[in-house]
């Protein structure tokens, strides 16, 4: 907005480096292999991003398979899920021939 003369104050509660991420989780008490789980999340993310109609290529999907920037953030807001959040948490589509319903669907831009 040109000429709005807005004065703003930004309050940062947590810097990007401190946001929780998939790689920060501790799996030591479980039977889950961390690298296998991360790879599964990556495969699911790629599959969801390559769904027909989205018209993206493999390289584009690989670069975003764990969320935009591949940051694998674990951040959800009440009004929406950031695109940097782990893709399999917010994207819908088809994985391994089965419809994928995300836990925290991301609202699309209009």
MOPAC internal coordinates of N, CA, C and O (Angstrom, degrees):
PM7 1SCF
backbone

  N    0.0000 0     0.00 0     0.00 0    0    0    0
  C    1.4459 1     0.00 0     0.00 0    1    0    0
  C    1.5170 1   108.94 1     0.00 0    2    1    0
  O    1.2310 1   120.78 1   -69.65 1    3    2    1
  N    1.2481 1   116.11 1   110.35 1    3    2    1
  C    1.4517 1   121.10 1  -179.72 1    5    3    2
  C    1.5230 1   109.91 1   -77.49 1    6    5    3
  O    1.2310 1   121.06 1   -46.25 1    7    6    5
  N    1.3425 1   115.57 1   133.75 1    7    6    5
  C    1.4572 1   120.89 1   175.82 1    9    7    6
  C    1.5071 1   114.81 1    76.71 1   10    9    7
  O    1.2310 1   118.82 1  -163.11 1   11   10    9
  N    1.3138 1   119.85 1    16.89 1   11   10    9
  C    1.4576 1   121.97 1  -177.73 1   13   11   10
  C    1.5268 1   112.31 1   -78.80 1   14   13   11
  O    1.2310 1   119.94 1   159.42 1   15   14   13
  N    1.3461 1   117.73 1   -20.58 1   15   14   13
  C    1.4620 1   122.60 1  -178.87 1   17   15   14
  C    1.5251 1   112.48 1    49.69 1   18   17   15
  O    1.2310 1   120.56 1  -133.21 1   19   18   17
  N    1.2960 1   116.53 1    46.79 1   19   18   17
  C    1.4556 1   120.90 1   179.14 1   21   19   18
  C    1.5239 1   110.09 1   -80.03 1   22   21   19
  O    1.2310 1   120.89 1   -40.48 1   23   22   21
  N    1.3064 1   115.90 1   139.52 1   23   22   21
  C    1.4623 1   121.74 1   173.41 1   25   23   22
  C    1.5236 1   106.11 1  -114.35 1   26   25   23
  O    1.2310 1   121.09 1   -54.24 1   27   26   25
  N    1.3141 1   115.53 1   125.76 1   27   26   25
  C    1.4622 1   119.61 1  -174.51 1   29   27   26
  C    1.5192 1   110.95 1  -128.01 1   30   29   27
  O    1.2310 1   121.41 1   -30.47 1   31   30   29
  N    1.3077 1   114.91 1   149.53 1   31   30   29
  C    1.4522 1   122.18 1   170.81 1   33   31   30
  C    1.5122 1   106.63 1  -121.78 1   34   33   31
  O    1.2310 1   120.66 1   -51.06 1   35   34   33
  N    1.3201 1   116.35 1   128.94 1   35   34   33
  C    1.4616 1   121.29 1   179.88 1   37   35   34
  C    1.5208 1   108.60 1  -105.89 1   38   37   35
  O    1.2310 1   120.68 1   -50.26 1   39   38   37
  N    1.3134 1   116.30 1   129.74 1   39   38   37
  C    1.4577 1   122.06 1   177.56 1   41   39   38
  C    1.5265 1   107.75 1  -111.99 1   42   41   39
  O    1.2310 1   120.63 1   -61.46 1   43   42   41
  N    1.3055 1   116.40 1   118.54 1   43   42   41
  C    1.4556 1   121.19 1  -179.35 1   45   43   42
  C    1.5198 1   108.22 1  -103.54 1   46   45   43
  O    1.2310 1   121.14 1   -63.42 1   47   46   45
  N    1.3283 1   115.43 1   116.58 1   47   46   45
  C    1.4573 1   119.96 1   179.44 1   49   47   46
  C    1.5114 1   112.46 1   -83.94 1   50   49   47
  O    1.2310 1   120.90 1   152.87 1   51   50   49
  N    1.3144 1   115.89 1   -27.13 1   51   50   49
  C    1.4594 1   120.14 1  -178.30 1   53   51   50
  C    1.5235 1   108.11 1  -155.26 1   54   53   51
  O    1.2310 1   120.50 1   -49.19 1   55   54   53
  N    1.3093 1   116.65 1   130.81 1   55   54   53
  C    1.4610 1   120.18 1   179.40 1   57   55   54
  C    1.5225 1   109.97 1   -76.40 1   58   57   55
  O    1.2310 1   120.79 1   -19.29 1   59   58   57
  N    1.3190 1   116.09 1   160.71 1   59   58   57
  C    1.4634 1   121.91 1  -178.10 1   61   59   58
  C    1.5217 1   112.39 1   -55.21 1   62   61   59
  O    1.2310 1   120.39 1   141.48 1   63   62   61
  N    1.3169 1   116.86 1   -38.52 1   63   62   61
  C    1.4712 1   120.54 1  -178.04 1   65   63   62
  C    1.5345 1   112.21 1   -65.39 1   66   65   63
  O    1.2310 1   120.21 1   157.62 1   67   66   65
  N    1.3285 1   117.21 1   -22.38 1   67   66   65
  C    1.4692 1   120.38 1  -176.57 1   69   67   66
  C    1.5291 1   113.50 1   -99.24 1   70   69   67
  O    1.2310 1   120.25 1   178.05 1   71   70   69
  N    1.3351 1   117.13 1    -1.95 1   71   70   69
  C    1.4626 1   119.44 1   178.74 1   73   71   70
  C    1.5287 1   109.53 1   -65.39 1   74   73   71
  O    1.2310 1   119.98 1   -37.19 1   75   74   73
  N    1.3370 1   117.65 1   142.81 1   75   74   73
  C    1.4707 1   119.52 1   179.41 1   77   75   74
  C    1.5266 1   111.19 1   -67.51 1   78   77   75
  O    1.2310 1   121.30 1   -38.91 1   79   78   77
  N    1.3241 1   115.12 1   141.09 1   79   78   77
  C    1.4682 1   121.84 1  -179.30 1   81   79   78
  C    1.5163 1   109.63 1  -132.76 1   82   81   79
  O    1.2310 1   121.54 1   -19.91 1   83   82   81
  N    1.3112 1   114.65 1   160.09 1   83   82   81
  C    1.4518 1   120.99 1   178.56 1   85   83   82
  C    1.5244 1   110.99 1   -54.71 1   86   85   83
  O    1.2310 1   120.41 1   136.97 1   87   86   85
  N    1.3317 1   116.82 1   -43.03 1   87   86   85
  C    1.4632 1   119.94 1  -177.03 1   89   87   86
  C    1.5305 1   112.65 1   -69.38 1   90   89   87
  O    1.2310 1   119.64 1   168.53 1   91   90   89
  N    1.3394 1   118.29 1   -11.47 1   91   90   89
  C    1.4618 1   121.50 1   178.85 1   93   91   90
  C    1.5256 1   112.06 1   -85.68 1   94   93   91
  O    1.2310 1   120.15 1   167.39 1   95   94   93
  N    1.3281 1   117.31 1   -12.61 1   95   94   93
  C    1.4589 1   120.15 1  -178.09 1   97   95   94
  C    1.5147 1   111.06 1   -70.55 1   98   97   95
  O    1.2310 1   121.35 1   -32.59 1   99   98   97
  N    1.3177 1   115.02 1   147.41 1   99   98   97
  C    1.4577 1   120.06 1   176.98 1  101   99   98
  C    1.5234 1   108.62 1  -105.27 1  102  101   99
  O    1.2310 1   120.85 1   -57.90 1  103  102  101
  N    1.3171 1   115.98 1   122.10 1  103  102  101
  C    1.4602 1   121.80 1   179.80 1  105  103  102
  C    1.5230 1   110.98 1  -103.82 1  106  105  103
  O    1.2310 1   119.86 1  -168.83 1  107  106  105
  N    1.3176 1   117.88 1    11.17 1  107  106  105
  C    1.4620 1   121.24 1  -171.17 1  109  107  106
  C    1.5282 1   113.48 1   -60.98 1  110  109  107
  O    1.2310 1   119.56 1   152.34 1  111  110  109
  N    1.3067 1   118.44 1   -27.66 1  111  110  109
  C    1.4603 1   121.44 1  -178.11 1  113  111  110
  C    1.5308 1   112.91 1   -89.93 1  114  113  111
  O    1.2310 1   120.23 1  -179.34 1  115  114  113
  N    1.3251 1   117.16 1     0.66 1  115  114  113
  C    1.4616 1   119.52 1  -176.08 1  117  115  114
  C    1.5182 1   111.25 1  -118.05 1  118  117  115
  O    1.2310 1   121.29 1    -3.66 1  119  118  117
  N    1.3034 1   115.14 1   176.34 1  119  118  117
  C    1.4536 1   122.58 1   178.54 1  121  119  118
  C    1.5336 1   111.36 1   -91.34 1  122  121  119
  O    1.2310 1   120.43 1  -173.68 1  123  122  121
  N    1.3384 1   116.77 1     6.32 1  123  122  121
  C    1.4562 1   121.44 1  -175.84 1  125  123  122
  C    1.5221 1   110.05 1   -85.28 1  126  125  123
  O    1.2310 1   120.71 1   -48.18 1  127  126  125
  N    1.3200 1   116.24 1   131.82 1  127  126  125
  C    1.4590 1   121.56 1   174.74 1  129  127  126
  C    1.5250 1   107.43 1   -84.85 1  130  129  127
  O    1.2310 1   120.58 1   -60.59 1  131  130  129
  N    1.3419 1   116.49 1   119.41 1  131  130  129
  C    1.4650 1   121.46 1  -173.79 1  133  131  130
  C    1.5261 1   112.97 1   -57.47 1  134  133  131
  O    1.2310 1   120.15 1   133.54 1  135  134  133
  N    1.3105 1   117.32 1   -46.46 1  135  134  133
  C    1.4686 1   118.98 1  -177.19 1  137  135  134
  C    1.5255 1   111.03 1   -68.37 1  138  137  135
  O    1.2310 1   119.62 1   144.34 1  139  138  137
  N    1.3210 1   118.32 1   -35.66 1  139  138  137
  C    1.4650 1   120.60 1   177.29 1  141  139  138
  C    1.5233 1   110.72 1   -66.91 1  142  141  139
  O    1.2310 1   120.39 1   141.40 1  143  142  141
  N    1.3313 1   116.85 1   -38.60 1  143  142  141
  C    1.4592 1   120.68 1   178.99 1  145  143  142
  C    1.5285 1   110.61 1   -65.99 1  146  145  143
  O    1.2310 1   120.32 1   135.70 1  147  146  145
  N    1.3270 1   117.00 1   -44.30 1  147  146  145
  C    1.4662 1   120.58 1   177.74 1  149  147  146
  C    1.5174 1   111.02 1   -62.21 1  150  149  147
  O    1.2310 1   120.25 1   139.34 1  151  150  149
  N    1.3217 1   117.12 1   -40.66 1  151  150  149
  C    1.4654 1   120.53 1   179.16 1  153  151  150
  C    1.5331 1   110.53 1   -66.27 1  154  153  151
  O    1.2310 1   120.03 1   141.04 1  155  154  153
  N    1.3187 1   117.55 1   -38.96 1  155  154  153
  C    1.4625 1   120.69 1   176.30 1  157  155  154
  C    1.5280 1   109.99 1   -61.78 1  158  157  155
  O    1.2310 1   119.87 1   134.57 1  159  158  157
  N    1.3255 1   117.86 1   -45.43 1  159  158  157
  C    1.4638 1   121.31 1   178.07 1  161  159  158
  C    1.5255 1   110.69 1   -60.48 1  162  161  159
  O    1.2310 1   120.31 1   142.15 1  163  162  161
  N    1.3254 1   117.01 1   -37.85 1  163  162  161
  C    1.4686 1   121.30 1   178.38 1  165  163  162
  C    1.5340 1   110.50 1   -65.75 1  166  165  163
  O    1.2310 1   120.06 1   134.05 1  167  166  165
  N    1.3359 1   117.49 1   -45.95 1  167  166  165
  C    1.4719 1   120.76 1   179.90 1  169  167  166
  C    1.5293 1   111.00 1   -62.68 1  170  169  167
  O    1.2310 1   120.71 1   137.52 1  171  170  169
  N    1.3215 1   116.24 1   -42.48 1  171  170  169
  C    1.4672 1   119.98 1   178.71 1  173  171  170
  C    1.5227 1   109.43 1   -62.72 1  174  173  171
  O    1.2310 1   120.21 1   134.68 1  175  174  173
  N    1.3298 1   117.20 1   -45.32 1  175  174  173
  C    1.4648 1   121.28 1  -179.92 1  177  175  174
  C    1.5096 1   112.24 1   -59.06 1  178  177  175
  O    1.2310 1   120.16 1   134.34 1  179  178  177
  N    1.3275 1   117.30 1   -45.66 1  179  178  177
  C    1.4648 1   121.15 1   178.59 1  181  179  178
  C    1.5184 1   110.07 1   -60.47 1  182  181  179
  O    1.2310 1   120.46 1   133.20 1  183  182  181
  N    1.3124 1   116.73 1   -46.80 1  183  182  181
  C    1.4652 1   120.90 1  -178.80 1  185  183  182
  C    1.5283 1   111.13 1   -60.15 1  186  185  183
  O    1.2310 1   120.18 1   136.65 1  187  186  185
  N    1.3179 1   117.27 1   -43.35 1  187  186  185
  C    1.4630 1   120.66 1  -179.13 1  189  187  186
  C    1.5238 1   111.38 1   -66.51 1  190  189  187
  O    1.2310 1   120.33 1   141.57 1  191  190  189
  N    1.3198 1   116.98 1   -38.43 1  191  190  189
  C    1.4668 1   120.67 1  -178.84 1  193  191  190
  C    1.5204 1   112.89 1   -75.64 1  194  193  191
  O    1.2310 1   120.29 1   161.67 1  195  194  193
  N    1.3302 1   117.06 1   -18.33 1  195  194  193
  C    1.4661 1   120.68 1   178.74 1  197  195  194
  C    1.5266 1   112.90 1   -97.04 1  198  197  195
  O    1.2310 1   120.06 1  -167.75 1  199  198  197
  N    1.3060 1   117.49 1    12.25 1  199  198  197
  C    1.4582 1   120.26 1   179.34 1  201  199  198
  C    1.5234 1   110.79 1   -59.10 1  202  201  199
  O    1.2310 1   120.30 1   -36.51 1  203  202  201
  N    1.3375 1   117.04 1   143.49 1  203  202  201
  C    1.4661 1   120.58 1   179.02 1  205  203  202
  C    1.5258 1   110.95 1   -54.94 1  206  205  203
  O    1.2310 1   121.08 1   -35.94 1  207  206  205
  N    1.3010 1   115.53 1   144.06 1  207  206  205
  C    1.4536 1   120.53 1  -179.91 1  209  207  206
  C    1.5156 1   113.10 1    97.58 1  210  209  207
  O    1.2310 1   120.32 1   157.87 1  211  210  209
  N    1.3257 1   116.99 1   -22.13 1  211  210  209
  C    1.4621 1   119.51 1   178.63 1  213  211  210
  C    1.5243 1   111.63 1   -85.33 1  214  213  211
  O    1.2310 1   120.51 1   157.42 1  215  214  213
  N    1.3260 1   116.62 1   -22.58 1  215  214  213
  C    1.4608 1   123.34 1   174.85 1  217  215  214
  C    1.5302 1   113.91 1    54.61 1  218  217  215
  O    1.2310 1   120.69 1  -133.26 1  219  218  217
  N    1.3243 1   116.28 1    46.74 1  219  218  217
  C    1.4600 1   121.15 1   175.61 1  221  219  218
  C    1.5225 1   108.89 1  -114.79 1  222  221  219
  O    1.2310 1   121.02 1   -25.71 1  223  222  221
  N    1.3368 1   115.66 1   154.29 1  223  222  221
  C    1.4575 1   118.81 1  -179.88 1  225  223  222
  C    1.5375 1   110.77 1   -96.59 1  226  225  223
  O    1.2310 1   121.47 1    -6.70 1  227  226  225
  N    1.3207 1   114.80 1   173.30 1  227  226  225
  C    1.4663 1   122.31 1  -176.95 1  229  227  226
  C    1.5259 1   111.88 1   -58.13 1  230  229  227
  O    1.2310 1   119.99 1   136.74 1  231  230  229
  N    1.3266 1   117.63 1   -43.26 1  231  230  229
  C    1.4660 1   120.91 1  -178.45 1  233  231  230
  C    1.5299 1   110.80 1   -62.43 1  234  233  231
  O    1.2310 1   120.33 1   137.11 1  235  234  233
  N    1.3295 1   116.97 1   -42.89 1  235  234  233
  C    1.4584 1   121.69 1   178.45 1  237  235  234
  C    1.5314 1   110.01 1   -61.27 1  238  237  235
  O    1.2310 1   120.68 1   134.64 1  239  238  237
  N    1.3246 1   116.30 1   -45.36 1  239  238  237
  C    1.4672 1   120.81 1  -178.79 1  241  239  238
  C    1.5274 1   111.72 1   -66.55 1  242  241  239
  O    1.2310 1   119.83 1   139.18 1  243  242  241
  N    1.3253 1   117.93 1   -40.82 1  243  242  241
  C    1.4668 1   121.09 1   178.83 1  245  243  242
  C    1.5320 1   110.99 1   -61.19 1  246  245  243
  O    1.2310 1   120.51 1   142.99 1  247  246  245
  N    1.3274 1   116.62 1   -37.01 1  247  246  245
  C    1.4656 1   121.03 1  -178.29 1  249  247  246
  C    1.5226 1   112.68 1   -71.83 1  250  249  247
  O    1.2310 1   120.05 1   169.74 1  251  250  249
  N    1.3399 1   117.51 1   -10.26 1  251  250  249
  C    1.4654 1   122.12 1  -177.50 1  253  251  250
  C    1.5228 1   112.76 1  -130.14 1  254  253  251
  O    1.2310 1   119.90 1  -169.50 1  255  254  253
  N    1.3010 1   117.79 1    10.50 1  255  254  253
  C    1.4660 1   121.52 1  -172.62 1  257  255  254
  C    1.5252 1   113.86 1   -63.49 1  258  257  255
  O    1.2310 1   120.19 1   155.46 1  259  258  257
  N    1.3273 1   117.24 1   -24.54 1  259  258  257
  C    1.4696 1   121.41 1   177.40 1  261  259  258
  C    1.5293 1   110.40 1  -110.62 1  262  261  259
  O    1.2310 1   120.79 1  -151.83 1  263  262  261
  N    1.3131 1   116.10 1    28.17 1  263  262  261
  C    1.4592 1   122.14 1  -174.98 1  265  263  262
  C    1.5111 1   108.48 1   102.73 1  266  265  263
  O    1.2310 1   120.01 1   -25.15 1  267  266  265
  N    1.3106 1   117.59 1   154.85 1  267  266  265
  C    1.4616 1   120.56 1  -178.27 1  269  267  266
  C    1.5224 1   108.97 1   -56.49 1  270  269  267
  O    1.2310 1   121.14 1   -50.51 1  271  270  269
  N    1.3209 1   115.42 1   129.49 1  271  270  269
  C    1.4570 1   121.33 1  -174.90 1  273  271  270
  C    1.5224 1   112.70 1    83.89 1  274  273  271
  O    1.2310 1   120.36 1  -179.39 1  275  274  273
  N    1.3341 1   116.93 1     0.61 1  275  274  273
  C    1.4793 1   122.93 1  -177.38 1  277  275  274
  C    1.5224 1   112.45 1    52.05 1  278  277  275
  O    1.2310 1   120.62 1  -142.06 1  279  278  277
  N    1.3344 1   116.42 1    37.94 1  279  278  277
  C    1.4559 1   120.91 1  -178.64 1  281  279  278
  C    1.5256 1   112.30 1   -84.98 1  282  281  279
  O    1.2310 1   119.57 1   162.59 1  283  282  281
  N    1.3234 1   118.42 1   -17.41 1  283  282  281
  C    1.4684 1   123.54 1   178.97 1  285  283  282
  C    1.5271 1   112.22 1    53.92 1  286  285  283
  O    1.2310 1   120.96 1  -138.90 1  287  286  285
  N    1.3376 1   115.77 1    41.10 1  287  286  285
  C    1.4596 1   119.47 1   178.66 1  289  287  286
  C    1.5233 1   110.60 1   -65.22 1  290  289  287
  O    1.2310 1   121.41 1   -29.38 1  291  290  289
  N    1.3131 1   114.90 1   150.62 1  291  290  289
  C    1.4609 1   121.92 1   175.62 1  293  291  290
  C    1.5293 1   107.83 1  -117.14 1  294  293  291
  O    1.2310 1   121.26 1  -115.46 1  295  294  293
  N    1.3315 1   115.20 1    64.54 1  295  294  293
  C    1.4619 1   122.48 1  -176.11 1  297  295  294
  C    1.5201 1   108.83 1  -124.18 1  298  297  295
  O    1.2310 1   120.91 1   -51.53 1  299  298  297
  N    1.3269 1   115.87 1   128.47 1  299  298  297
  C    1.4628 1   122.41 1   178.16 1  301  299  298
  C    1.5261 1   106.94 1  -131.71 1  302  301  299
  O    1.2310 1   120.28 1   -44.68 1  303  302  301
  N    1.3256 1   117.08 1   135.32 1  303  302  301
  C    1.4617 1   121.58 1   175.16 1  305  303  302
  C    1.5256 1   108.28 1  -110.43 1  306  305  303
  O    1.2310 1   119.80 1   -24.47 1  307  306  305
  N    1.3186 1   117.99 1   155.53 1  307  306  305
  C    1.4682 1   119.92 1  -179.84 1  309  307  306
  C    1.5210 1   113.15 1   -60.33 1  310  309  307
  O    1.2310 1   119.43 1   149.78 1  311  310  309
  N    1.3215 1   118.70 1   -30.22 1  311  310  309
  C    1.4556 1   121.96 1  -175.28 1  313  311  310
  C    1.5226 1   113.48 1   -95.30 1  314  313  311
  O    1.2310 1   119.48 1   162.74 1  315  314  313
  N    1.3427 1   118.59 1   -17.26 1  315  314  313
  C    1.4668 1   120.43 1   177.84 1  317  315  314
  C    1.5228 1   109.31 1  -174.28 1  318  317  315
  O    1.2310 1   121.52 1   -11.41 1  319  318  317
  N    1.3099 1   114.69 1   168.59 1  319  318  317
  C    1.4584 1   122.35 1   176.51 1  321  319  318
  C    1.5200 1   107.93 1  -109.48 1  322  321  319
  O    1.2310 1   119.79 1   -55.77 1  323  322  321
  N    1.3346 1   118.01 1   124.23 1  323  322  321
  C    1.4697 1   119.47 1   179.84 1  325  323  322
  C    1.5231 1   111.90 1   -62.92 1  326  325  323
  O    1.2310 1   120.38 1   -32.27 1  327  326  325
  N    1.3212 1   116.88 1   147.73 1  327  326  325
  C    1.4627 1   121.61 1   179.04 1  329  327  326
  C    1.5234 1   111.94 1   -66.07 1  330  329  327
  O    1.2310 1   119.61 1   160.87 1  331  330  329
  N    1.3295 1   118.36 1   -19.13 1  331  330  329
  C    1.4549 1   121.53 1   178.23 1  333  331  330
  C    1.5268 1   111.89 1   -78.39 1  334  333  331
  O    1.2310 1   120.54 1   170.73 1  335  334  333
  N    1.3228 1   116.58 1    -9.27 1  335  334  333
  C    1.4658 1   121.18 1   176.55 1  337  335  334
  C    1.5209 1   109.18 1   -71.51 1  338  337  335
  O    1.2310 1   120.57 1   -29.73 1  339  338  337
  N    1.2952 1   116.51 1   150.27 1  339  338  337
  C    1.4606 1   123.71 1   179.80 1  341  339  338
  C    1.5275 1   110.39 1   -43.42 1  342  341  339
  O    1.2310 1   120.48 1   -59.67 1  343  342  341
  N    1.3244 1   116.68 1   120.33 1  343  342  341
  C    1.4644 1   123.39 1  -171.59 1  345  343  342
  C    1.5245 1   113.26 1   -54.32 1  346  345  343
  O    1.2310 1   119.90 1   137.97 1  347  346  345
  N    1.3130 1   117.80 1   -42.03 1  347  346  345
  C    1.4715 1   119.40 1  -176.80 1  349  347  346
  C    1.5292 1   112.67 1   -66.93 1  350  349  347
  O    1.2310 1   119.77 1   168.57 1  351  350  349
  N    1.3255 1   118.05 1   -11.43 1  351  350  349
  C    1.4644 1   120.82 1   176.15 1  353  351  350
  C    1.5221 1   112.79 1   -84.66 1  354  353  351
  O    1.2310 1   120.01 1   154.76 1  355  354  353
  N    1.3594 1   117.60 1   -25.24 1  355  354  353
  C    1.4642 1   119.07 1  -174.83 1  357  355  354
  C    1.5331 1   115.45 1  -119.64 1  358  357  355
  O    1.2310 1   119.76 1   160.39 1  359  358  357
  N    1.3293 1   118.07 1   -19.61 1  359  358  357
  C    1.4724 1   119.82 1  -175.17 1  361  359  358
  C    1.5297 1   111.48 1   -90.75 1  362  361  359
  O    1.2310 1   121.10 1   -36.28 1  363  362  361
  N    1.3037 1   115.50 1   143.72 1  363  362  361
  C    1.4566 1   119.44 1   173.43 1  365  363  362
  C    1.5189 1   108.60 1  -107.35 1  366  365  363
  O    1.2310 1   120.59 1   -10.90 1  367  366  365
  N    1.3038 1   116.48 1   169.10 1  367  366  365
  C    1.4590 1   120.40 1   179.57 1  369  367  366
  C    1.5112 1   111.18 1   149.44 1  370  369  367
  O    1.2310 1   121.14 1    33.35 1  371  370  369
  N    1.3169 1   115.42 1  -146.65 1  371  370  369
  C    1.4586 1   122.15 1  -177.91 1  373  371  370
  C    1.5301 1   108.91 1  -122.17 1  374  373  371
  O    1.2310 1   120.65 1   -49.99 1  375  374  373
  N    1.3252 1   116.37 1   130.01 1  375  374  373
  C    1.4647 1   120.72 1   173.04 1  377  375  374
  C    1.5180 1   107.53 1  -127.85 1  378  377  375
  O    1.2310 1   120.46 1   -54.54 1  379  378  377
  N    1.3132 1   116.72 1   125.46 1  379  378  377
  C    1.4585 1   123.13 1   178.20 1  381  379  378
  C    1.5329 1   111.48 1    54.48 1  382  381  379
  O    1.2310 1   121.22 1  -142.42 1  383  382  381
  N    1.3474 1   115.27 1    37.58 1  383  382  381
  C    1.4558 1   121.16 1   177.42 1  385  383  382
  C    1.5204 1   114.90 1    79.13 1  386  385  383
  O    1.2310 1   120.17 1  -175.32 1  387  386  385
  N    1.3185 1   117.27 1     4.68 1  387  386  385
  C    1.4659 1   121.24 1  -176.82 1  389  387  386
  C    1.5301 1   109.15 1  -118.39 1  390  389  387
  O    1.2310 1   119.63 1   -43.90 1  391  390  389
  N    1.3375 1   118.31 1   136.10 1  391  390  389
  C    1.4649 1   119.76 1   177.14 1  393  391  390
  C    1.5364 1   110.97 1   -59.27 1  394  393  391
  O    1.2310 1   121.17 1   -45.96 1  395  394  393
  N    1.3245 1   115.37 1   134.04 1  395  394  393
  C    1.4661 1   121.96 1  -179.07 1  397  395  394
  C    1.5282 1   108.51 1  -106.50 1  398  397  395
  O    1.2310 1   120.43 1   -57.75 1  399  398  397
  N    1.3120 1   116.78 1   122.25 1  399  398  397
  C    1.4537 1   121.97 1   177.27 1  401  399  398
  C    1.5220 1   107.87 1  -109.12 1  402  401  399
  O    1.2310 1   120.00 1   -63.01 1  403  402  401
  N    1.3271 1   117.61 1   116.99 1  403  402  401
  C    1.4623 1   120.37 1  -177.06 1  405  403  402
  C    1.5267 1   112.57 1   -72.31 1  406  405  403
  O    1.2310 1   120.53 1   -27.77 1  407  406  405
  N    1.3196 1   116.59 1   152.23 1  407  406  405
  C    1.4622 1   121.57 1   176.65 1  409  407  406
  C    1.5264 1   111.66 1   -71.37 1  410  409  407
  O    1.2310 1   120.82 1   145.45 1  411  410  409
  N    1.3328 1   116.03 1   -34.55 1  411  410  409
  C    1.4630 1   121.71 1  -176.49 1  413  411  410
  C    1.5262 1   109.45 1  -131.24 1  414  413  411
  O    1.2310 1   119.94 1  -103.94 1  415  414  413
  N    1.3383 1   117.71 1    76.06 1  415  414  413
  C    1.4650 1   120.54 1  -175.95 1  417  415  414
  C    1.5269 1   111.79 1   -56.04 1  418  417  415
  O    1.2310 1   121.49 1   -39.88 1  419  418  417
  N    1.2964 1   114.75 1   140.12 1  419  418  417
  C    1.4573 1   121.85 1   179.25 1  421  419  418
  C    1.5242 1   109.01 1   -91.24 1  422  421  419
  O    1.2310 1   120.67 1   -50.20 1  423  422  421
  N    1.3175 1   116.32 1   129.80 1  423  422  421
  C    1.4683 1   120.07 1   176.55 1  425  423  422
  C    1.5126 1   108.65 1   -71.36 1  426  425  423
  O    1.2310 1   120.46 1   -46.13 1  427  426  425
  N    1.3051 1   116.73 1   133.87 1  427  426  425
  C    1.4613 1   122.83 1  -178.11 1  429  427  426
  C    1.5206 1   110.70 1   -79.58 1  430  429  427
  O    1.2310 1   121.30 1   -28.30 1  431  430  429
  N    1.3430 1   115.12 1   151.70 1  431  430  429
  C    1.4619 1   120.61 1   172.88 1  433  431  430
  C    1.5245 1   108.44 1   -68.21 1  434  433  431
  O    1.2310 1   120.34 1   -30.97 1  435  434  433
  N    1.2857 1   116.96 1   149.03 1  435  434  433
  C    1.4769 1   121.03 1   178.97 1  437  435  434
  C    1.4732 1   110.54 1   -97.29 1  438  437  435
  O    1.2310 1   120.10 1   180.00 1  439  438  437

